[in-house]
Amino acid sequence: MTKRKRLKIHREGRNIIIFLCFLLFAINIPIYLRQPHWVFALTLVITAALLVFVTYFFRNPIRILEIDDPDFIISPCDGKVVVIEPTDEDDYFHDRRLQVSIFMSPFNVHANWYPVEGTILRSEHQNGRHMAAWLPKSSKDNERSMVVIKTRSGLSVMVRQVAGAMARRVVTYAKQGRACHRNEHLGFIKFGSRVDIYLPLDTEMFVGLGETVRGNETILARLGGVPTEMENNE
């Protein structure tokens, strides 16, 4: 159950929007004073549209999810499911995992939520390229972050934020050793991106390829099985 949503501007966008307002004001005043009215009107429309888009991009809907089952995997972001497949995860687990990837277009909400509750085992950022986020190689070659969470049932889940062709900054709030909870933001990715989740192979999926999901609302899957020897030792 998700409580009624409210909308506000995400903290990652507040300074950008303030700076943009001053910049557009500085652009429009000289044009108003020195150019024909039709030039000013056109410029005003274009710059206003830019301001509206940037403000819309940094929207931050307040979504409060009430759910009892700790093994449910909640979507960490808005977007479309583009990958559901077993893959070799070599950065942390070094075994086979079920990869679920969600692509966010520039028109999606770009705040990221924690998909599970637990303890953060690893949180790190890696610089990289800025290829299109839907390409398979983007998960390994693009700028990205890695957050590994140990759930209350002892299973481990990895969330990877991946920058896209337009994205130039991946922001991650997760800190190693800290507890994380549902309804909390994991981070934010600016302007087009993707989020990968790595789950145990016997995870029960509730969504399919091509489905549209909503962050901190859509239940993606339910964890199954028992912790591996590695997870027991973490």
N, C-alpha and C positions, 0 to 999 in steps of 0.2 A: 504494500500500500504506500502510495506517495502522497504526501500532503500537498495542499494548494501551493502553487508556485508564485513567487514574486520575482521581479526582474530588476537588476541593477547593473552597474558597470564594474567589470572585474578590475581589481587593483593593478593588474599588469598593464591596463590600458589608460589609466587616469592621466598619467603624465604625458603620454603620447597624444591624447585628445586635447589636453590643455595647450601643449606645444603647437599642435596643428591649428587650433583656433587662432593663436597669435600669428602663426605663419600665414594663414589665409587672410586674416585681417590686414597684414602688412602687404600682401599681394593685391588685394582688392582696392585699398584706399588710393594708391597711385593711379590705378586704372580708372577709377571713378573720376579723379581730378583731371586726367590728361587725355583720356580716350573717349571716343563717341559712346553714347548711351548703350547702343546695341552691343558693343564690345564688353562693356561693364556687365550688362545683363547676362551675356553668355558666360563670362568668367564667373559671375556669381552663382549661376546655376551649376556649373561644373564643380566649383570648389565646395558648394553646399552639398552636392551629391557625394563628393569624396568624404566630407565630414560625416555625413549620415552613414555611409558604408563602414567607416572605421569605428564609429560609435556602435553600430550594429554588430560588427565583428567581435568587439570586446564585451558584448552583453554577458551577463552572469546570472542565469536563472537559479533561484534558490529551490533546490529539490531535496526534500526530506523523505528518505525511504525508511519505512518501518517493516522489518522482516526478521523472523526468528531463526531461520535455518542458517547456521554459520558457514555451511558448505556451498551455498549459492554463490555463483560468480556473477556480479553485476557489471553491466557495461561501464567501462571507465570513461566513455566519451560518446558524443553524438556521431553518426556517420553510417557508412554502409559496410557490411561484412564482405571482405574481398578474399579472404583466405581462411580455410579450415582444413588443416592437413597435418599429419605427423611429420616431424622434421628433426634433424639433429641439432640440438642446442649446445654449442661449444664454448660459450662465454662463461657459463656458471655451472650448469648441471652436468654437462658432458655426457648426455644420454639422449634418448628419443623423447620428445615432448609433443603434445598437441598444440600447434600454433593457431591462434585465432587473431586475425588482423582486421582492423576497422579503419577505413579511409575517411578522413574528414576533408570536405571541400571548404573553400574559403567562406562559404555561407553557413557552415555548421557552427554551433557553439564549440569553442576551442579550450574551454576549461576541462581538466581531467580529474576524475575522482578515483579513490581507491576502490578496486573491485571486490576486495575482501577485508576482513578485520584480522589483525594479528600483530606480529613483531617484524620490523624491517631488518632483514639480515644484511642487505647490501644496497647501497645507493651510490651510483657513480655516473659521471657524464663523459662522453667521448666526442671529440671533434670529428668532423668528416665532411663528405661532399653534400650537395644539395640536389640530388636527382629527384625526378618525379616520385612522390611517395607511394604510388601504386605499383612501382616496379619491384620485383622480388629482391633484387640486390640492395634496395634502399635500406633494408633492415640491418645489413652488415656494413654498408659503405657510407651511409649518410650520418650527419650529426645526430646523436641519439643519447638517451639516458637509459639506465638499467636499474630497476627497483625490484628486489626480491623480498617477498613477504612470506613468513611462516605463519600459517593459520592456526587457529585454536585446536584443530584436529591433528596438527603436526605435519600437514602437507605443505609444500612450498609452491608458490606461484610467482612467476616473473612478469612484470609489466615493462615494456620497452616503448618509450616515446621516440618517434622518428620524425626528424624534420623533413620537409618536402622541398619542392623546387622554389616555392615562394617563401617558405619559412626560413628565418635566419636566427631564430633563438628558441631553444628548448629550455623551459624553466621547470625545475623539479624541487618540491618542498620536502621530500622524504629525507629523513636523517637516520643513518644506521643506528640500530639499537633502540629506537623509539617505537612506541606502539602506534598503530594506525587504526582508524575506525571508519565505518561507513559514514557517508554524508560529508566527509572531509575531502578537500582538494589535494590531489597528488601533485598537480602542477598545471602548466599552461604551455601551449605551443602556438607561436605567432605565425599566422597566414599559411594555411594549407599544410596538411601533415597526416600522420598515421600513428596508430597505437597497436602494438602487438602484445598478446598475452600468451604465455607458455604454461600449459597445464599438464597434469598427469594424463597418460594415454587413455586410461579408463574413465575419463571425465564424461559425464552424460550431457550432450549438447541439446539446447532448447531452441537454437536459431540455425538458419541455413545460409548458404552463400547468397549474396545479393540482397539480404534483408536489411532494412533500415533499423537502427537501434538508437536508443537515447541514453545518454550518460546518467548514471545513478537512478535509472528507472528500469531498463530492460534487463531481465534475468537471462544471461547468456547460457549458463550451464550449472551443473551441480558436481562438485568434486566427489570422487569415489576412491575405493581402494584403501591401502594402508601406507604409512610413510616408508620410504626406502631407507636403507642403512645410512646413506648420506644424510637424509633429512633427520633421522633420529640423532645423529651426531652433531647437528648444527646447533 
